Amino acid sequence: MNTDLPYFETRPIASIQDMLIQSARDFGKRRALTDLNKTPISEVTYEQLLYHVRIFGTALHKLGLKERSHIAVISENRVQWCIAYLAAACYNYVIVPVDRNLGKTEVLNIIHESDARAIVFSAGVSAHFETAHSSLKKVRHYIHMDIESREGDFHSMTEVMGEVSSAKIRPMPRIDSEEMSIIVFTSGSLGRAKGVMLSHKNICANLMGMVQMIRLYPEDRFLSVLPIHHTYECTCGFLCPLYKGCSIYYARSLKTILDDLQQSKATILLGVPLLFEKMYRNIRKGIREKAVTRMLVPPLTGIGKTLNKMGLENAQKKLFGSLHRKFGGHIRLFIAGGAAPDPEIAAGLRGLGFMFVQGYGLTETAPILALNRLDAFKDEAAGLPLPGVKLKIHEPGEDGVGEVIAQGDNVMLGYYKNEQTTKETFTEDGWFRTGDLGFIDDNGFLHISGRKKNVIIAANGKNVYPEELEDILNRSPYILESMVYGEATNGYTEKIAVQIVVDGEALIALAEAKKQEITREWMEKVIRREVDKVNKQVSSFKRIQNILIRENEFEKTTTKKIKRYTVSKDPTPVSTEEH
């Protein structure tokens, strides 16, 4: 594979302020942001976006918030969130994006730990702050996105912006691109929140690197479905499109994605692997239900893959035209991040004419470290390093696998008020420790094996990476999700165990096809058979010995990663059996 490919040209930017000013100048009348839900400010062009940012930045100053004050922003994805974020960035405040799906206690704790002086929020989370004054003593201003005028201690975002006349807009201050500008709180291995400090330089390095590897056009339309507080969506699905003059549409909900794709005529969709996996499974389910189509699709998919290799993507779209119309008819690219997608899903979607790439990164790296390209990709790999990013494998074992460490302008400043953890996260010579294990192949592609802290030590002393087994297990139509882990033995080794959530719909369909009564014993037999298939595919020391079928799905983060630290490793077994 030829990976020695030229990078796309892009304009240099030194700060988010710099990016927004340039984009307003270059793409002024083009649509920038649109809410598909009705909101007080539901649509703006690039010129209007800059105007609203200048108005709100001035309003924040009028409220008495001095430069470098910390401002928390918490709401669903919407235009006003973007205005608040950009105003804070452009007027030299420190932004604290907060996950709106956290519980009240977690939200208040993050706002307290972040030293926020103001909170900008929507009606969906306003209840968190109605009686929070005693616990949030540092907060001076509560700015509500949805009320029209002041109510008690709550300012109205609309009202404070309306009080700023065009003649009294405050000039944007100079930005020190190396200073902390953003604090993003991310859960640690034990669930404790850590505040990742990012600068304008970190973010801009990532923006410039990404668009050198994947070409974006002003005609591109993004449908935003992932939580915007998360660095993946914020950098890749919000700031990056604005940098290149694209249009962004904010979906109404995850349940309305297909309708929202139709309405927005989106060309690009960012998602986590679970989203694309559900899409692909639904496509395959629809195919299975049509006997004639079922016979035709495998050879047609093969033809589609051949056309793709020949660079004839438009021919693929015509071949599967009705399917593409269901997704709005304009999708040119799916981008997966947040976790490793199943290579079979990636190849399957590509065979149906949907271009698909994945990337890899962490909040601490703003976030992208590696990215596949449309002209150079491997579905089983995390990607090639971004321009300006250095990756290497620290202390690799016999198999070449070791901890992935990184250097680059996108690497965080450290953890907020946590010097000890910051020190532990960097090597003595300044490389950032990702905590992920992986290797780099002969073509320069990074491959991720799993998290360092999740590694299981097998009976022969070798490392077993749970994620590798989970990827194979989750390909079963009868397994919705799984978590592989080590059960302690008397020695230094561990038994390999798995907790599984079954796919109820698939089991019901199987039972109906076989005219089988659904019993606990039958369900366990089906799952044991699926695990046996996996065990036959892997080395003997990787084989799963104990199985436990869960009654409930795993607790997950907002990017759909299992919160492994919340899962009991010694629950009352529903089904355990050694193989």
C-alpha positions as CSV (number, residue, x, y, z in Angstrom):
1,M,0.0,0.0,0.0
2,N,1.3,3.4,-1.0
3,T,1.2,5.6,2.1
4,D,3.7,8.2,0.9
5,L,0.9,10.5,-0.3
6,P,0.9,14.3,-0.4
7,Y,-1.0,16.3,2.1
8,F,-3.8,18.6,1.1
9,E,-3.1,22.3,1.4
10,T,-4.7,24.4,4.1
11,R,-4.5,27.9,5.5
12,P,-2.6,28.4,8.8
13,I,-4.5,29.5,11.9
14,A,-3.0,30.4,15.3
15,S,-6.2,30.4,17.4
16,I,-9.9,29.6,17.3
17,Q,-10.4,33.4,17.1
18,D,-8.2,33.5,14.0
19,M,-10.1,30.6,12.5
20,L,-13.5,32.2,13.0
21,I,-12.5,35.6,11.7
22,Q,-11.0,34.0,8.5
23,S,-14.0,31.8,7.9
24,A,-16.4,34.7,8.3
25,R,-14.4,36.6,5.8
26,D,-14.1,33.7,3.3
27,F,-17.5,32.1,3.6
28,G,-19.6,35.1,4.9
29,K,-23.1,34.4,3.3
30,R,-22.8,30.6,3.5
31,R,-24.9,28.8,6.1
32,A,-22.8,27.9,9.1
33,L,-25.0,26.3,11.8
34,T,-28.6,25.1,11.8
35,D,-30.8,23.6,14.6
36,L,-33.3,21.1,13.3
37,N,-35.1,21.7,16.6
38,K,-36.7,25.1,17.2
39,T,-34.5,27.3,19.4
40,P,-34.1,31.0,20.0
41,I,-31.2,31.3,17.5
42,S,-31.8,28.4,15.2
43,E,-29.7,29.3,12.1
44,V,-26.7,31.5,11.3
45,T,-24.5,32.3,8.3
46,Y,-20.7,32.7,8.9
47,E,-21.1,36.5,9.0
48,Q,-24.0,36.2,11.5
49,L,-22.1,33.7,13.6
50,L,-19.2,36.1,14.0
51,Y,-21.6,38.9,14.8
52,H,-23.4,36.8,17.5
53,V,-20.1,35.8,19.0
54,R,-18.9,39.4,19.2
55,I,-22.2,40.4,20.8
56,F,-22.2,37.6,23.4
57,G,-18.5,38.1,24.2
58,T,-19.2,41.8,24.8
59,A,-22.2,40.8,27.0
60,L,-20.0,38.6,29.1
61,H,-17.7,41.5,29.7
62,K,-20.6,43.8,30.6
63,L,-21.7,41.3,33.2
64,G,-18.3,41.9,34.9
65,L,-16.5,38.7,33.8
66,K,-12.8,39.5,33.5
67,E,-10.6,37.9,30.9
68,R,-9.4,34.4,31.8
69,S,-12.5,33.8,33.9
70,H,-13.8,30.2,33.6
71,I,-17.2,29.7,31.9
72,A,-19.0,26.4,31.9
73,V,-21.3,25.5,28.9
74,I,-23.9,22.8,29.2
75,S,-26.8,21.9,26.9
76,E,-27.8,19.7,24.1
77,N,-26.2,20.3,20.7
78,R,-27.4,23.6,19.4
79,V,-26.4,26.9,17.8
80,Q,-26.4,28.8,21.1
81,W,-23.9,26.3,22.6
82,C,-21.6,27.1,19.7
83,I,-22.0,30.8,20.2
84,A,-21.2,30.5,23.9
85,Y,-18.1,28.3,23.2
86,L,-16.8,30.6,20.5
87,A,-17.4,33.8,22.4
88,A,-15.5,32.4,25.4
89,A,-12.7,31.3,23.1
90,C,-12.5,34.6,21.1
91,Y,-12.7,36.9,24.2
92,N,-10.0,35.2,26.1
93,Y,-12.1,33.2,28.7
94,V,-11.5,29.6,29.6
95,I,-14.2,27.3,28.4
96,V,-15.5,24.3,30.4
97,P,-17.7,22.1,28.2
98,V,-19.9,19.9,30.5
99,D,-21.7,16.7,29.7
100,R,-25.4,17.3,30.0
101,N,-26.1,13.6,30.5
102,L,-24.3,13.5,33.8
103,G,-26.2,13.4,37.0
104,K,-26.8,16.6,39.0
105,T,-24.1,15.7,41.6
106,E,-21.5,15.0,38.9
107,V,-22.4,18.3,37.0
108,L,-22.1,20.4,40.1
109,N,-18.8,18.7,41.1
110,I,-17.2,19.5,37.7
111,I,-18.4,23.1,37.8
112,H,-17.0,23.4,41.3
113,E,-13.7,21.7,40.4
114,S,-13.3,23.9,37.3
115,D,-13.6,27.2,39.2
116,A,-16.3,28.4,36.8
117,R,-17.5,31.9,37.4
118,A,-20.5,31.6,35.0
119,I,-22.7,28.9,33.5
120,V,-24.4,29.0,30.2
121,F,-27.1,26.3,30.0
122,S,-30.4,25.3,28.4
123,A,-33.8,24.4,29.9
124,G,-33.0,20.7,29.8
125,V,-30.5,21.1,32.7
126,S,-31.8,24.2,34.4
127,A,-33.1,22.2,37.4
128,H,-29.5,21.4,38.4
129,F,-28.9,25.0,39.2
130,E,-32.2,26.2,40.8
131,T,-31.0,25.5,44.3
132,A,-27.2,25.1,43.7
133,H,-26.1,28.6,45.0
134,S,-24.9,27.3,48.3
135,S,-22.7,24.6,46.7
136,L,-21.4,26.8,43.8
137,K,-20.1,29.7,45.7
138,K,-17.7,30.8,42.9
139,V,-20.4,31.0,40.3
140,R,-21.6,34.6,39.8
141,H,-23.8,34.4,36.7
142,Y,-26.3,31.8,35.5
143,I,-27.1,32.4,31.8
144,H,-30.2,30.6,30.5
145,M,-30.5,29.9,26.8
146,D,-34.2,29.5,26.7
147,I,-35.9,32.2,28.8
148,E,-36.6,35.5,27.2
149,S,-36.0,37.8,30.2
150,R,-34.4,37.6,33.6
151,E,-36.0,35.2,36.1
152,G,-34.7,35.4,39.7
153,D,-30.9,34.7,39.6
154,F,-31.0,33.5,36.0
155,H,-30.0,35.9,33.2
156,S,-31.5,35.4,29.7
157,M,-28.9,34.8,27.0
158,T,-31.3,36.5,24.5
159,E,-31.7,39.5,26.8
160,V,-28.0,40.1,27.7
161,M,-27.2,39.9,24.0
162,G,-30.0,42.3,23.1
163,E,-28.6,44.9,25.5
164,V,-25.4,45.2,23.4
165,S,-25.7,47.7,20.6
166,S,-23.7,47.3,17.4
167,A,-21.9,50.5,18.1
168,K,-20.6,49.2,21.5
169,I,-19.2,45.8,20.5
170,R,-16.0,45.2,22.3
171,P,-12.9,44.5,20.2
172,M,-11.6,41.0,20.5
173,P,-8.5,40.8,22.7
174,R,-5.2,39.3,21.8
175,I,-5.0,35.5,22.3
176,D,-2.0,33.8,23.7
177,S,-2.3,30.5,21.8
178,E,-0.2,28.6,24.3
179,E,-2.3,29.5,27.4
180,M,-4.9,27.1,28.8
181,S,-8.2,27.9,27.0
182,I,-10.3,24.8,27.5
183,I,-10.8,22.4,30.4
184,V,-12.5,19.1,29.4
185,F,-13.3,16.7,32.3
186,T,-12.8,13.1,31.4
187,S,-13.3,10.1,33.7
188,G,-10.2,8.4,35.0
189,S,-9.8,4.6,35.5
190,L,-11.6,4.7,38.8
191,G,-14.3,7.1,37.6
192,R,-12.7,10.2,39.1
193,A,-13.0,13.2,36.8
194,K,-9.7,14.7,35.5
195,G,-9.7,18.2,33.9
196,V,-7.7,18.1,30.6
197,M,-6.2,21.5,29.9
198,L,-6.1,22.4,26.2
199,S,-4.8,25.5,24.4
200,H,-5.8,27.2,21.2
201,K,-2.5,25.8,19.8
202,N,-3.5,22.3,20.7
203,I,-6.8,22.6,18.9
204,C,-5.5,24.4,15.9
205,A,-2.7,21.9,15.4
206,N,-5.4,19.2,15.3
207,L,-7.6,21.1,12.9
208,M,-4.8,21.8,10.4
209,G,-3.5,18.2,10.6
210,M,-6.9,16.6,10.0
211,V,-7.8,18.6,6.9
212,Q,-4.5,17.9,5.4
213,M,-5.5,14.2,5.4
214,I,-9.2,14.3,4.6
215,R,-10.4,16.9,2.1
216,L,-13.4,18.9,3.1
217,Y,-15.4,21.3,0.8
218,P,-17.5,24.3,1.6
219,E,-20.4,22.4,0.0
220,D,-20.1,19.6,2.7
221,R,-23.0,19.4,5.2
222,F,-22.4,17.7,8.6
223,L,-25.2,16.2,10.6
224,S,-24.1,16.4,14.3
225,V,-25.4,13.6,16.5
226,L,-22.6,13.1,19.1
227,P,-22.5,15.1,22.3
228,I,-20.8,18.3,21.4
229,H,-19.1,18.7,24.8
230,H,-16.9,15.7,23.9
231,T,-13.6,16.7,22.2
232,Y,-14.1,14.3,19.3
233,E,-17.4,16.0,18.3
234,C,-16.3,19.5,19.3
235,T,-13.0,19.4,17.3
236,C,-13.9,17.2,14.4
237,G,-17.7,17.8,14.0
238,F,-17.9,21.5,15.0
239,L,-14.6,23.4,14.7
240,C,-13.2,21.5,11.8
241,P,-16.3,22.1,9.5
242,L,-16.3,25.8,10.5
243,Y,-12.6,26.0,9.6
244,K,-13.4,24.7,6.0
245,G,-16.6,26.6,5.4
246,C,-19.0,23.6,5.7
247,S,-22.5,23.7,7.1
248,I,-23.5,21.9,10.3
249,Y,-27.0,20.7,11.2
250,Y,-27.8,19.7,14.7
251,A,-30.0,16.5,14.8
252,R,-33.2,16.5,16.8
253,S,-32.3,13.2,18.5
254,L,-30.6,9.8,17.8
255,K,-34.1,8.4,17.0
256,T,-34.6,10.9,14.2
257,I,-31.2,10.4,12.4
258,L,-32.7,9.0,9.1
259,D,-35.2,11.9,8.9
260,D,-32.6,14.4,9.8
261,L,-30.2,13.1,7.2
262,Q,-33.0,13.6,4.7
263,Q,-33.8,17.1,5.8
264,S,-30.1,18.2,6.0
265,K,-29.0,16.4,2.9
266,A,-25.9,15.7,4.9
267,T,-22.7,14.6,3.1
268,I,-20.7,13.6,6.3
269,L,-21.7,11.9,9.5
270,L,-19.4,11.5,12.5
271,G,-20.3,8.7,14.8
272,V,-19.1,6.1,17.3
273,P,-18.7,2.5,16.1
274,L,-22.0,1.4,17.8
275,L,-24.0,3.9,15.7
276,F,-22.5,2.5,12.4
277,E,-22.9,-1.1,13.7
278,K,-26.6,-0.5,14.3
279,M,-27.0,1.1,10.9
280,Y,-25.3,-1.8,9.2
281,R,-27.2,-4.5,11.2
282,N,-30.5,-2.8,10.2
283,I,-29.5,-2.7,6.6
284,R,-28.6,-6.4,6.7
285,K,-31.8,-7.2,8.6
286,G,-33.8,-5.5,5.8
287,I,-31.9,-7.5,3.3
288,R,-32.6,-10.8,5.1
289,E,-36.3,-10.0,5.1
290,K,-36.4,-9.8,1.2
291,A,-35.6,-13.2,-0.2
292,V,-34.8,-12.0,-3.8
293,T,-32.7,-9.2,-2.5
294,R,-30.9,-11.6,-0.2
295,M,-29.7,-13.6,-3.1
296,L,-28.6,-10.6,-5.1
297,V,-26.8,-8.5,-2.5
298,P,-23.7,-10.6,-1.8
299,P,-22.6,-10.6,-5.4
300,L,-23.6,-6.9,-5.8
301,T,-21.6,-6.0,-2.7
302,G,-18.6,-7.8,-4.3
303,I,-19.2,-5.7,-7.4
304,G,-19.4,-2.6,-5.2
305,K,-16.1,-3.3,-3.6
306,T,-14.5,-3.8,-7.1
307,L,-16.0,-0.5,-8.2
308,N,-14.6,1.2,-5.1
309,K,-11.1,-0.1,-5.8
310,M,-11.4,1.3,-9.3
311,G,-12.4,4.7,-7.8
312,L,-16.0,4.5,-9.2
313,E,-17.8,5.5,-6.0
314,N,-20.7,7.1,-7.9
315,A,-21.3,3.8,-9.7
316,Q,-21.7,2.2,-6.3
317,K,-24.2,4.8,-5.2
318,K,-26.3,4.1,-8.3
319,L,-26.0,0.3,-7.7
320,F,-27.5,0.8,-4.2
321,G,-29.5,3.9,-5.0
322,S,-32.6,3.1,-3.0
323,L,-30.4,2.4,0.1
324,H,-28.6,5.7,-0.3
325,R,-31.8,7.6,-0.7
326,K,-32.9,6.3,2.8
327,F,-29.8,8.1,4.2
328,G,-30.7,11.3,2.4
329,G,-29.0,10.5,-0.9
330,H,-26.0,12.7,-0.4
331,I,-23.7,10.9,2.1
332,R,-20.1,10.8,0.9
333,L,-18.3,9.9,4.1
334,F,-18.8,8.2,7.4
335,I,-16.1,8.9,10.0
336,A,-15.8,6.7,13.1
337,G,-14.0,7.6,16.4
338,G,-14.2,7.1,20.1
339,A,-13.5,3.4,19.8
340,A,-12.3,0.8,17.3
341,P,-15.0,-0.2,14.7
342,D,-15.4,-3.7,13.5
343,P,-13.4,-4.0,10.3
344,E,-16.2,-6.1,8.8
345,I,-18.7,-3.3,9.4
346,A,-16.3,-0.8,7.7
347,A,-15.8,-3.1,4.7
348,G,-19.5,-3.9,4.5
349,L,-20.6,-0.2,4.5
350,R,-17.9,0.5,1.9
351,G,-19.2,-2.4,-0.2
352,L,-22.6,-0.7,-0.2
353,G,-21.1,2.5,-1.5
354,F,-20.6,4.4,1.8
355,M,-17.0,5.7,2.2
356,F,-15.8,4.9,5.7
357,V,-12.7,5.8,7.6
358,Q,-11.7,5.8,11.3
359,G,-9.4,7.7,13.5
360,Y,-7.8,7.4,16.9
361,G,-7.1,9.8,19.7
362,L,-7.8,11.0,23.2
363,T,-9.2,14.0,24.9
364,E,-5.6,14.7,26.0
365,T,-4.5,15.0,22.3
366,A,-7.3,17.4,21.2
367,P,-8.2,14.6,20.2
368,I,-6.8,13.0,17.0
369,L,-3.4,11.3,16.8
370,A,-3.9,9.0,13.8
371,L,-6.4,8.9,10.9
372,N,-7.1,6.7,7.9
373,R,-7.3,8.5,4.6
374,L,-9.7,7.9,1.7
375,D,-6.7,7.2,-0.5
376,A,-4.8,5.1,2.2
377,F,-6.7,3.1,4.8
378,K,-6.7,-0.2,6.6
379,D,-10.0,-1.1,8.3
380,E,-8.1,-3.0,11.0
381,A,-5.8,-0.1,11.8
382,A,-6.3,3.2,13.8
383,G,-4.7,5.1,11.0
384,L,-1.6,7.1,10.0
385,P,-0.1,9.8,12.3
386,L,-1.4,13.3,11.6
387,P,1.1,15.8,10.2
388,G,3.1,17.1,13.1
389,V,2.3,14.1,15.3
390,K,5.1,11.7,16.4
391,L,4.0,8.2,17.5
392,K,6.2,5.4,18.9
393,I,5.8,2.2,20.8
394,H,7.3,2.3,24.3
395,E,9.0,-0.9,25.6
396,P,7.5,-3.3,23.0
397,G,7.3,-7.0,23.8
398,E,8.2,-9.9,21.5
399,D,5.1,-9.3,19.5
400,G,6.0,-5.7,18.9
401,V,3.2,-4.5,21.2
402,G,3.8,-1.8,23.7
403,E,2.4,1.4,25.1
404,V,1.6,4.0,22.4
405,I,3.3,7.3,23.3
406,A,3.0,10.6,21.4
407,Q,4.5,14.0,20.9
408,G,3.0,17.0,19.0
409,D,1.5,20.5,19.3
410,N,-1.9,18.9,19.9
411,V,-0.8,17.2,23.2
412,M,-2.4,18.8,26.3
413,L,-0.8,21.1,28.8
414,G,-1.7,18.8,31.6
415,Y,-4.5,18.0,34.1
416,Y,-6.1,21.0,35.9
417,K,-4.8,21.3,39.5
418,N,-3.3,17.8,39.3
419,E,0.4,18.1,38.9
420,Q,1.1,14.6,40.2
421,T,-1.1,12.8,37.6
422,T,0.3,15.1,34.9
423,K,3.8,14.1,35.8
424,E,2.9,10.4,35.7
425,T,1.3,10.8,32.3
426,F,4.5,11.9,30.6
427,T,7.7,10.1,30.1
428,E,10.9,11.7,31.5
429,D,11.8,12.9,28.0
430,G,8.4,14.5,27.4
431,W,6.3,11.9,25.5
432,F,2.6,11.6,26.4
433,R,1.6,8.1,27.6
434,T,-1.7,7.2,26.0
435,G,-2.4,4.2,28.2
436,D,-3.2,2.2,25.0
437,L,-1.2,-0.8,23.8
438,G,-0.5,-1.2,20.1
439,F,2.0,-1.6,17.3
440,I,3.1,0.2,14.1
441,D,3.1,-1.9,11.0
442,D,5.6,-1.7,8.1
443,N,3.4,0.8,6.2
444,G,3.4,3.2,9.2
445,F,-0.2,2.4,10.3
446,L,-0.9,2.4,14.0
447,H,-2.8,-0.6,15.4
448,I,-4.4,-0.5,18.8
449,S,-4.5,-3.8,20.8
450,G,-6.3,-2.5,23.9
451,R,-6.0,-0.5,27.1
452,K,-2.9,-1.1,29.2
453,K,-4.9,-1.3,32.4
454,N,-7.3,-3.9,30.9
455,V,-4.6,-6.5,30.0
456,I,-5.1,-10.0,31.3
457,I,-2.1,-12.2,32.2
458,A,-2.8,-15.7,30.9
459,A,-1.6,-19.0,32.4
460,N,1.5,-19.0,30.1
461,G,2.4,-15.5,31.2
462,K,1.3,-13.9,27.9
463,N,-0.8,-10.8,27.5
464,V,-4.4,-11.1,26.4
465,Y,-6.2,-8.0,25.2
466,P,-9.9,-8.0,26.1
467,E,-10.8,-5.6,23.2
468,E,-9.5,-8.2,20.7
469,L,-11.9,-10.8,22.0
470,E,-14.8,-8.4,22.4
471,D,-14.5,-7.3,18.8
472,I,-14.9,-10.9,17.6
473,L,-17.7,-11.7,20.1
474,N,-19.7,-8.6,19.1
475,R,-19.8,-9.8,15.5
476,S,-22.2,-12.5,16.6
477,P,-25.8,-11.6,15.7
478,Y,-26.9,-12.9,19.1
479,I,-24.5,-10.8,21.2
480,L,-25.4,-7.1,21.7
481,E,-22.3,-6.3,23.7
482,S,-19.7,-8.0,25.8
483,M,-16.9,-7.2,28.3
484,V,-14.0,-9.6,28.7
485,Y,-11.9,-9.5,31.8
486,G,-9.6,-11.5,34.0
487,E,-10.8,-13.4,37.1
488,A,-8.1,-13.7,39.7
489,T,-6.6,-17.1,40.5
490,N,-4.4,-18.2,43.4
491,G,-1.3,-17.3,41.4
492,Y,-0.2,-14.4,39.2
493,T,-2.4,-15.4,36.3
494,E,-6.1,-14.9,35.5
495,K,-8.9,-16.9,34.1
496,I,-10.5,-15.2,31.0
497,A,-14.1,-14.4,31.7
498,V,-16.8,-12.6,29.8
499,Q,-20.1,-10.9,30.6
500,I,-22.5,-10.8,27.7
501,V,-25.7,-8.9,26.9
502,V,-27.8,-10.8,24.4
503,D,-29.5,-9.3,21.4
504,G,-33.1,-10.1,22.2
505,E,-34.5,-9.4,18.7
506,A,-32.1,-11.8,17.1
507,L,-32.8,-14.6,19.5
508,I,-36.5,-14.2,19.1
509,A,-36.1,-14.4,15.3
510,L,-33.9,-17.5,15.7
511,A,-36.4,-19.1,18.0
512,E,-39.2,-18.5,15.5
513,A,-37.2,-19.8,12.6
514,K,-36.4,-23.0,14.5
515,K,-39.9,-23.2,16.2
516,Q,-38.1,-23.3,19.5
517,E,-39.5,-22.2,22.8
518,I,-37.4,-19.5,24.4
519,T,-36.0,-20.8,27.7
520,R,-33.1,-19.7,29.8
521,E,-31.3,-23.0,29.0
522,W,-31.8,-22.6,25.3
523,M,-30.5,-19.0,25.3
524,E,-27.4,-20.0,27.3
525,K,-26.8,-22.9,24.8
526,V,-26.9,-20.4,21.9
527,I,-24.5,-18.1,23.6
528,R,-22.1,-20.9,24.6
529,R,-22.0,-22.0,21.0
530,E,-21.1,-18.4,19.9
531,V,-18.3,-18.3,22.5
532,D,-17.0,-21.7,21.3
533,K,-16.8,-20.3,17.8
534,V,-14.6,-17.5,19.1
535,N,-12.4,-19.8,21.1
536,K,-11.7,-21.9,18.0
537,Q,-10.5,-18.7,16.2
538,V,-7.9,-17.7,18.8
539,S,-4.8,-19.2,20.5
540,S,-5.5,-21.6,23.3
541,F,-4.2,-19.1,26.0
542,K,-6.8,-16.6,24.8
543,R,-9.8,-18.8,25.2
544,I,-12.7,-17.7,27.3
545,Q,-13.4,-20.0,30.2
546,N,-16.2,-18.4,32.1
547,I,-19.4,-17.0,30.7
548,L,-21.9,-14.8,32.5
549,I,-25.1,-13.6,30.8
550,R,-26.3,-10.2,32.1
551,E,-29.8,-9.1,32.6
552,N,-29.1,-5.4,31.8
553,E,-26.9,-3.5,29.4
554,F,-23.6,-2.1,30.6
555,E,-23.5,1.4,31.9
556,K,-21.8,3.6,29.3
557,T,-20.2,7.0,28.7
558,T,-21.9,9.4,26.4
559,T,-19.7,8.2,23.6
560,K,-21.0,4.6,24.2
561,K,-17.9,3.2,25.8
562,I,-18.5,0.7,28.6
563,K,-17.7,2.1,32.0
564,R,-15.6,-0.9,32.9
565,Y,-14.8,0.3,36.4
566,T,-18.6,0.2,37.3
567,V,-18.9,-3.5,36.4
568,S,-18.8,-6.0,39.2
569,K,-16.2,-8.7,38.4
570,D,-17.7,-11.1,40.9
571,P,-21.5,-10.8,40.5
572,T,-24.0,-13.5,41.2
573,P,-23.6,-15.6,38.1
574,V,-26.5,-16.1,35.8
575,S,-24.6,-18.6,33.8
576,T,-21.0,-19.7,34.3
577,E,-19.5,-22.7,32.6
578,E,-15.9,-23.7,31.9
579,H,-14.9,-24.8,28.4
